[in-house]
Amino acid sequence: MSDYLNRTRPGDYYSINGTNIVAGSQGKVEQHNHAFDPGVMREFAALVQQLAPTYGLDSVQQAELIRDAEVLDEEASSETAQPGLVRAAYDTVMGRLAQIGVASAALTTTLQQGQQAYNAVFGG
């Protein structure tokens, strides 16, 4: 057993024993920094606002959905857009859309566009 634990390990390795942590070295590190660009969220918010009258909501629900889409647009349009705030606004809009009881082509299209926008901004 001790021969196995003490053998030479090529490359990077990590050994964790109880509270002792031994870390190997890293020969090459790549870091990819991608600028946060929530532009497609603005397009999604505009689609929700445009199609809101077709979802069969009562006037109060429709107004709330439109307001939530406006908040998403505002967050995504900010010069200092913050991923957490954009995601929260997106989740609110998608939550309202998911609560609509009657399926329609417009709703299905909107939900698909919402998922595509999420994947484009945050990754799938």
C-alpha positions as CSV (number, residue, x, y, z in Angstrom):
1,M,0.0,0.0,0.0
2,S,2.7,2.5,0.9
3,D,4.5,1.8,-2.5
4,Y,1.2,2.8,-4.2
5,L,0.8,6.0,-2.2
6,N,4.5,7.0,-2.5
7,R,4.9,6.3,-6.2
8,T,6.0,9.1,-8.6
9,R,3.0,10.6,-10.4
10,P,3.6,12.2,-13.8
11,G,1.8,15.5,-14.3
12,D,-0.5,17.3,-12.0
13,Y,-2.0,15.5,-9.0
14,Y,-3.9,16.2,-5.9
15,S,-3.8,14.1,-2.8
16,I,-6.2,14.7,0.0
17,N,-5.6,13.0,3.4
18,G,-7.7,14.0,6.3
19,T,-7.0,17.7,6.8
20,N,-3.7,17.7,4.8
21,I,-4.0,18.7,1.2
22,V,-1.1,18.3,-1.2
23,A,-1.4,19.8,-4.6
24,G,0.7,19.2,-7.7
25,S,1.8,21.9,-10.1
26,Q,0.0,23.2,-13.2
27,G,2.1,23.5,-16.4
28,K,-0.3,25.5,-18.5
29,V,-3.3,27.6,-17.4
30,E,-5.8,29.0,-19.9
31,Q,-8.4,31.5,-18.8
32,H,-11.1,32.7,-21.2
33,N,-12.8,35.8,-20.2
34,H,-16.0,36.5,-22.1
35,A,-17.7,39.8,-21.9
36,F,-21.2,39.6,-20.5
37,D,-23.5,40.5,-23.4
38,P,-27.2,40.3,-22.5
39,G,-28.3,41.7,-25.8
40,V,-30.5,38.7,-26.7
41,M,-32.3,39.2,-23.4
42,R,-33.5,42.6,-24.7
43,E,-34.8,40.9,-27.8
44,F,-36.6,38.3,-25.7
45,A,-38.1,40.9,-23.5
46,A,-39.4,42.8,-26.6
47,L,-40.9,39.5,-27.9
48,V,-42.8,39.0,-24.6
49,Q,-44.1,42.5,-24.7
50,Q,-45.2,42.2,-28.3
51,L,-46.9,38.8,-27.8
52,A,-48.4,39.4,-24.3
53,P,-51.9,40.2,-25.7
54,T,-52.0,36.9,-27.5
55,Y,-51.5,34.7,-24.4
56,G,-55.1,34.9,-23.2
57,L,-54.3,36.6,-19.9
58,D,-56.6,38.9,-18.0
59,S,-55.7,42.6,-18.1
60,V,-53.9,42.5,-14.7
61,Q,-51.8,39.4,-15.5
62,Q,-50.9,40.9,-18.9
63,A,-49.9,44.2,-17.3
64,E,-47.7,42.3,-14.8
65,L,-46.1,40.2,-17.5
66,I,-45.4,43.3,-19.6
67,R,-43.9,45.1,-16.6
68,D,-41.7,42.1,-15.8
69,A,-40.5,42.1,-19.4
70,E,-39.7,45.8,-19.1
71,V,-37.7,45.2,-16.0
72,L,-35.7,42.5,-17.9
73,D,-35.1,44.9,-20.8
74,E,-34.0,47.6,-18.3
75,E,-31.6,45.2,-16.6
76,A,-30.2,43.9,-19.9
77,S,-29.8,47.4,-21.3
78,S,-27.9,48.8,-18.4
79,E,-24.3,49.9,-19.2
80,T,-23.3,47.9,-16.1
81,A,-25.6,45.0,-16.5
82,Q,-25.1,42.5,-13.7
83,P,-25.6,38.8,-14.6
84,G,-27.4,38.1,-11.3
85,L,-30.0,40.8,-11.9
86,V,-30.5,39.9,-15.5
87,R,-31.0,36.3,-14.5
88,A,-33.5,37.2,-11.8
89,A,-35.5,39.3,-14.1
90,Y,-35.4,36.5,-16.8
91,D,-36.5,34.0,-14.2
92,T,-39.5,36.2,-13.2
93,V,-40.6,36.5,-16.8
94,M,-40.2,32.8,-17.5
95,G,-42.1,32.0,-14.3
96,R,-45.0,34.1,-15.4
97,L,-45.0,32.5,-18.8
98,A,-44.9,29.0,-17.3
99,Q,-48.0,29.8,-15.2
100,I,-50.1,30.4,-18.3
101,G,-52.5,27.6,-18.4
102,V,-53.5,27.6,-22.1
103,A,-50.8,26.5,-24.6
104,S,-50.6,28.4,-27.8
105,A,-48.2,28.7,-30.7
106,A,-47.2,32.2,-29.5
107,L,-46.5,30.9,-26.0
108,T,-44.5,27.9,-27.2
109,T,-42.4,30.2,-29.5
110,T,-41.8,32.6,-26.6
111,L,-40.7,29.9,-24.2
112,Q,-38.3,28.5,-26.9
113,Q,-36.9,31.9,-27.6
114,G,-36.5,32.5,-23.9
115,Q,-34.5,29.3,-23.5
116,Q,-32.3,30.2,-26.5
117,A,-31.7,33.6,-25.0
118,Y,-30.7,32.1,-21.7
119,N,-28.3,29.7,-23.4
120,A,-26.8,32.5,-25.5
121,V,-26.2,34.7,-22.4
122,F,-25.4,32.3,-19.6
123,G,-24.5,29.1,-21.5
124,G,-26.7,26.0,-21.5
